Amino acid sequence: MTPQVFESLKVPINLSWGEAAILLNDTAQGVLLAVDSTGSLIRTFTDGDMRRALLQSVPVTTLLADLPGRDTPIYVRDTATPSEIQALIAQHGISHVPVVDDSGRLVDLITTRDLSQRIWLSSPHLGDEESVFVEEAFRTNWIAPLGPHVDAFERELATHVGVGHAAALSSGTAAIHLGLLLLGVQPGDTVFCSSLTFVASCNPILYCNALPVFIDSEPDTWNMSPRALERAFEAARRENRLPRCVILVNLYGQSADMEALLPICERYNVPVLEDAAESLGARYKGRASGSFGQLAVYSFNGNKIITTSGGGMLVSDDAKLIARARKLSTQAREVAPHYEHEEVGFNYRMSNVLAGIGRGQLRVLDERVRQRRRVFERYQQALADIPFLRWMPEPKGCLSTRWLTCFTLEGEGATAQCRALMRLMERHSIEVRPVWKPMHLQPLFRNAPYFPHADGVDVSRQLFETGLCLPSGSNLSEAQQDRVIAHLRRVLTSSLDTRALA
Ligand SMILES: *Cc1c(COP(=O)(O)O)cnc(C)c1O
């Protein structure tokens, strides 16, 4: 519901029900909201109220205030949780729930139609060819892990991103774990990792009993800060304790600044594991994101730009590393007719059925990138007049997939406003999330060292506290996106007034 439609539903309580009936018909939302001179909600007027007034032959000049009906309207406070709202709807069998603030002023209207059509942050989007590959797997009885689709998916993905070799695995997390083992991470080693990321980037450091050191973001890409990385290396060299590797994360569909970061790692002769779980399809200076590290990882989890429902890929130009990844991911079996084992292995291989889904998805990857970028552009155009809203930047030379459309709010009260915005969206069954909570702020990593972008400048914390991610799926319809935009505008333009007054 746009701000205009919402405003058009507010009527004065001293309106006659005959006039209200005409407005109810014109606005066509099935409800009017009668308010007093202070904007407090006094009652609702619905199609049902109109029917009852007719049947009881109430004169059309009777004021809404005097109309028989509910003495106290059904409403929720703006702090109500989605489940409280659902319970109220079920209890009263209503299709609209007005929302009031702590002083009783009408601030919002929830419709059950909205609630029944949840808008997700990023939902799976199948193409036309997945089922063909999956059926082939069934028909040929290749249901096991391994099989022709796994081999083909690996080849096709490696070709798509311009990397020599790929191993299809059960998840991106498994791929990171194997990547760390392949780079020789031992118990007690340190591993540098971007702080602003999903926990799956660094949980595998703990699987290896190694110690994470977290590096802040820089404002231009939101990815690892070269300045912070430089200082982390200087400190490590002073302590004679260089990290075994650096996990460079590419967030929200955008590559980190490789030209600034890679030379630092090379100077210290420390390999890079690129976490490209969120950036498949992105490019940096003409090259595919995920083609920069000694090893790189993609994810095909359900919310990623393409999905196998669950899965991951480890890629590298080093054939030996990938061959070893395949071995470790299938219980580390030695070459022998019997089952011979010299080292610990894992059950991390992708199944042939899921690889079939992946092959179909890979064929629409470029289209998905265009669709996600289009979603971003529509948000950008629709909210261009909000001066304190900043989209995640896309520096020159970067092509972001806009896997998620993210923004920050600037100025005083931005954090509170982000939280309020998220609550409002959740009331309308729209999934909006804060930017990742940085790892150096997580209780799990409370003892891990952290290097901020500059003295007293904690960029990742700032992004978390003032940043939000919007529904960004490639299958988001324009109507759904308009719903998101309308609610965003309502909150952000109303705060324009308050900000102007402040
Ligand atoms: C999704 C994700 C992963 C993990 O991938 P899974 O396939 O879900 O295990 C790792 N890192 C980042 C940054 C991610 O977003």
The ligand as an ORCA input file, in Angstrom:
! r2SCAN-3c Opt
* xyz 0 1
  C      26.510    -18.910      1.942
  C      27.878    -18.554      2.342
  C      28.840    -19.521      2.669
  C      28.530    -20.959      2.868
  O      27.934    -21.650      1.883
  P      27.016    -22.922      2.218
  O      26.883    -23.546      0.873
  O      25.727    -22.404      2.767
  O      27.732    -23.796      3.174
  C      30.126    -19.098      2.940
  N      30.461    -17.808      2.924
  C      29.570    -16.853      2.649
  C      30.034    -15.429      2.643
  C      28.239    -17.181      2.377
  O      27.359    -16.214      2.151
*
